Amino acid sequence: MDTSSQRKDQSRFETLGARRYELLNQAKNLGPVDPKEDIEVTLLIRRPSIKQEFEKFITPRSLDSTPLSREAFAASYSTHQDDLNVVKEFANTNHLVIKDVRPEAGTIKLSGKATDLNQAFNIQLEHFEHPQFKFRSHKTSITIPTHLEDIVEAVFGLDNRPQLKPHFQIFKEEHGLSRANAQGQSFNPNTVASLYNFPEASNLNEVCIGIIELGGGYKEQDLQDYFSSLGIQAPTVTSVSVDGATNSPSGNPNSADGEVVLDIEVAGAVAPGVKIAVYFAPNTDAGFLNVIKTAIHDTENKPSVLSISWGSAEANWTEQAMKAMDQAFQDAATLGVTICCAAGDQGSSDGANDGNVHVDFPASSPHVLACGGTKLVASNNRITEEVVWDESSTSATGGGISEVFALPDWQKSFNVPPSANKGGKIGRGVPDVAGDADPATGYNVLVDGQTITVGGTSAVAPLWAGLIAIMNQKLGKPVGYLNPTIYNTQIQTTAFHDITQGTNDNVRVRKAYPAKAGWDACTGLGTPNGTQLVNEIQKQMSQN
């Protein structure tokens, strides 16, 4: 092939982005990828716009709208065959094999030798060693033929650095977490549900919670023993493999196993008898995109709510990745799928050490329910104190103002402050809601044969997913994109415990985001009064 003539017909497609450029500068270059190495990439292909359909779900009256079935969505919004044919021709020309085509998701998965991918995208794939991990990437921007510019929206998989981290923390007093300050109390998840007045759960066998995992696994025996010990009907748990990842427990509770089992046991304990589909994928931006789209468009398990306890600061993502994920979350809204995301466990810095405040993505997407954390103290099945979770510089709820996503209409009357960073950007406020997350007042779980206490906003996402599963069953329809509905003064006043004490500031150069009456960037609207929340939403449905 005449590469010089091909490159005259190329357009710059995706730039490296500041964070990837920084990572590449920090990493040691280990040399080119073996030209014969097989690599998979995912291309995001344009589809008909869902804007008109999606707009039905972004007002307080969204509960009036009927979500599309997955079959109806596929019929109306799948990628056109003509576009697929053009991409297939591009693949054939560059000796790439088509591995998977999902028109409803707008994705095509291609496989090829490194040398052919270098040629196809005008890059040089190389191996790098960062102080924390090894990865594959490229130092120049991706380019594609100009006739694909309007068809191909993003390319994922060429860079395979670990993209997200799990937001769970195992209670260890020697790490500075003081159980004495929390009056020595941890909880079973069903006890937390009772403290938050969750409605009685019944007939949940047809309701499915999807859980996204990017590593680790669970052991069937642990789940059986755990739910038996609680005297609770166990969930029906199914694992789904995406991009070759599988349920692979390591035997170490400190590994991603702790995340996986926490998610399952919290969701299953607060929503007894529910179906749970656990979607396993590689921890890359390609893996995350594919697992989200697989879960949303799953016509077999049909989850009506997803729990995501993995994330990373917005600054760690490329623009194309956040845009693609957010588009998928809008798909979920039109399908009636609620997405609950952990807001992060390292305070207002979200683990960054640049002196600025950051929020965690995907929680910062305005199209998900971002879940923050509290410290919960109870006595005699009653909450006696609840404040912002802020134990230390590395153990505190995430929250703040997005530097990427604009302030949504439904947050505009809730006194969302500007970002504490220089310039004071007005953006989407995180989180939306909260729940018990402090490891010192955390959840008793059984992982790899060991009973441990675990906290983190990772526990709050499946907690809320369980509540929403109950809500969907009681209301007889999925509530779907819940944010425009709950940002309502009446609902906040009657259906949330307003958390007014504490801060998640761990940048320490300013008191960035203190708790206050009403919404705040530590605990959002607050923690739930579950029964009252269901009643208020039911009331809205009857009035509309």
Salt bridges, closest charged atoms under 4 A:
GLU14 OE2 - ARG20 NH2 3.65
GLU22 OE2 - ARG19 NH1 3.22
GLU37 OE1 - HIS127 NE2 3.69
GLU37 OE2 - ARG136 NH1 3.98
ASP38 OD1 - LYS113 NZ 3.08
GLU53 OE2 - LYS56 NZ 3.32
GLU55 OE2 - LYS51 NZ 2.59
ASP64 OD2 - ARG61 NH2 2.96
ASP83 OD2 - ARG46 NE 2.73
ASP100 OD2 - ARG102 NE 2.87
ASP159 OD2 - ARG20 NE 3.40
ASP159 OD1 - ARG161 NE 3.60
ASP243 OD1 - LYS109 NZ 2.36
ASP326 OD1 - HIS367 ND1 2.76
ASP331 OD1 - ARG47 NH2 2.88
ASP331 OD2 - LYS293 NZ 3.87
ASP331 OD2 - HIS297 NE2 3.73
ASP354 OD2 - HIS358 NE2 2.94
ASP360 OD2 - HIS167 NE2 3.02
GLU391 OE2 - LYS375 NZ 2.40
ASP409 OD1 - LYS412 NZ 2.91
ASP432 OD1 - ARG428 NH1 2.80
ASP438 OD2 - LYS375 NZ 2.88
ASP448 OD1 - LYS219 NZ 3.84
GLU536 OE2 - LYS539 NZ 3.61
